[in-house]
């Protein structure tokens, strides 16, 4: 299965945090579609890779859409790797990974140009994986995407090497929790300044790791991180 593009979805019970994410990214917002349940964040240049969705239940969370050439074949392949089918709709297959992470396979529409960001950029999705499911889940995502695994200087982190031009990287974090999840990370050129900007827009600082990253909570209660990764690092 060739992953042609990746979209991060910000799912929440309502639209309360949408203006926050518009302000954080500097992106516009499309018209709301599907009876007002989802919209696309629109960068000034490049192809869209972030969407917002009203899901009607909580808590606020993140899921991924993987864009593929052959949806039926990709769906079959994902199931063969251990994904569980949730729903099939026109142009869309909803699945759960072996650890229970929700993701979708969707038909690729030609997206190929990664948006830029001078000072900050939503850069990666982190898979937060408890010890009990970590190894199996990493194997699943590596096989699903076909991306090589890389290793961080910090033993609890690894990542999958994205192809050139892909808007989001997959970071993997080994956690001490019991439930797998996903969160967004931003890359920026000045963590302290970026954190202050987000706090001014309504985010709450949860914890700081000096020199590396800061975890924040958006107005919907969804955690995300601001990191010191350069905005255009692979």
N, C-alpha and C positions, 0 to 999 in steps of 0.2 A: 504494500500500500504506500503510495507516494502522498505525503502531506504537502499540499500546494500553498496553504495559507492557514493562519490560526487566528481565531477571534476570542477575546476574553469577554465574558458576560458578567455584568454586575447585576445580580438578582436580589430583589428586595420586595417586601410586602407592599410598598408604595413608592411614590416618586420623590420622596423627601430629599434624598441624597443626590439626585440628578444634577441640580444646579452646582453643587459642590464639585462634582467630577468634571463638569464643563469648565469651571473656573480653574481647577487644578491642571487640566490638560490644555486649556485654551482652545478646545475644539467646539465647533457648533453642534447643533442637535437637529436630526432629521425630524420629519413628521412622525408622530406616533402611529404604529401600525398594529394589525391584528387586534382590533377592538381596543386600542389604546394600551396594549400590554408591553410593547417593546419599541425601542428607537435606537438609532445609530449615532454615536459620537463621530463628528465629521472633522477630520484634520484639514487645515488649509491646503496642504499638499500631500500627495501620497494616498494610499488606499486605506479605508477604514479598517480598524482591527479591534475596536471596543464597542460594545453595545450595552444598553441598559434594559432590564426586563422587570416588569411587575409580576411577581409569581403568586401573590395572595397568601403566602405563609412565611414564617420566619424560621431561623434568623436570616439576616442579610448575608449573602454568600457570593461565591464566584464559581462559574463553570466554564469549560472550554468547548469551542466548536473547532473541529478539524475539517478543513476543506479538502475534498478529494475529487479525482477525476471520475472514478467509477464507484458510485455510492453502493449499489448492491454487493459488488465484490469486496469493497472495504468493510461493509457491515458484516459480511460472512467471515472475513478474515479476523475482525475484532472479536467476534464470538468464538472463533477457533482458538484465540489466544487467552480466552477466559473471561471476556466481557459478558455481562448479562443484559439481554434486551429489555428495554423499558417500553418503547413505543416506536412505531413506524408511521411516518406521515409523508406527504408529498415533498420530496427534496430533503428529507431529514430522517435520521435514525438516532434515537435517544438510547444511551446505554449507561451501564455502570461498570467501572473497573473492578478487578477482583477485591480491592479494598473498599469498594462502595462509592468511589468518586463518580459523580454524574458528569458525562460529557456527551457531545453530539457529533455525528458525522454529517456533513452537509455537502451539497454539490458546489464545486469550485466555479466561481464566476469570473475568473481571470485576474483576480487581485495579485499584485506582484511588487508594488512599490512601497517600501517601508517608510512611514512618515518620519520626519526629522524632529529634533528638539534641541534648541541651543543650550538651555540650562538644565532641563529635566525632561524625562520621557518615561512613560509606562513601558517597562522593559522586559519583565518576565513574570511568569506565573510560578509560584512556589507550591510544590506538593508537600504537604505536611503529613508525614507518615510515621505512625507509631512503630516501635521496634518489631512487634509481632508480624506486621504486614510489609515492612520496608523492602526487604530483598525481593519478594515476589512482585510487589508493585513496580519497583524499578525495572525489573525484567520485562514486565508487561508493557510499560510505556516506551522502553527502548525498542522492543519488538514491534509495537504498534506504529511508531513513527519511523523506524529504521535509522534513528539518530544514534551516533556513538556516545558512550558515557564518558564524562570527564570528571576529575576530582578536584576538590577545593583544598586550600591549606587547612581549613577547619574540618575535622574528621566527621562531623555530623552533616556536612553538606557535600552533595555531588550535583551534577547537571548533565543535561543532554545537549550535545553540540548542534545548534540549529544551522540549517543551510543559510547561505548568504541571502540577505534580503528578507528573511522571515522576521515578522514584527515582534514576536515573543519568544523568549527562551524558557525552557523548563528547568527550574531549579528544584532540587529534591532535598528536603530536610528530615533527618531522623529525629523524631520527637519522643518525649516521655509520656505523651498522652495515650488515649485509648481509641480515639476516633480520627480517621483520616480527613483531611480538608485541603482547601486551596486558598491562597491569597495572592494579591498582586504586589509586585515590587516596582518602585520607580528608581531609575538611575538618575544621578544629578552631579553637578560639578561642585556643589557646596551643601553638605547635608544640613548643617545648622541653619543656613539661610532658607533652605527649602522647607525644613520642618517649621520654622517660624512662619513662613508663608502659608502653609497648610493650616497651622493653628489659627492664623488670622482669618482663614476662610471657614472655620468651624470644626476642624479636626481636634481630637484630644490625644495628647501624648500618653502612650501606655508604658513604654520602657525604652531606654537608650542603651546602646552598646557603643561606647565612645570609639570613634575611628572607623566604625564599620556600618552600622545602620541604626535607625530609630523606628520602632513600631508605633503606629498611630491607629486611631479608630475614627472612621468617617461618621457623618451625622446619622447614618442608619445603624451604627454599632458594628460595622464590618471592619476587621483589622486589616491593615496593609503595612508595607514597610517603605521607607525612604532609605536608599543605600548610596554608598559612595562610588558605585560603579560608574565609569564614564558613560554618557548617554549613547555612544555608538560602539561600545565594545561588543564583541561577538560572544 
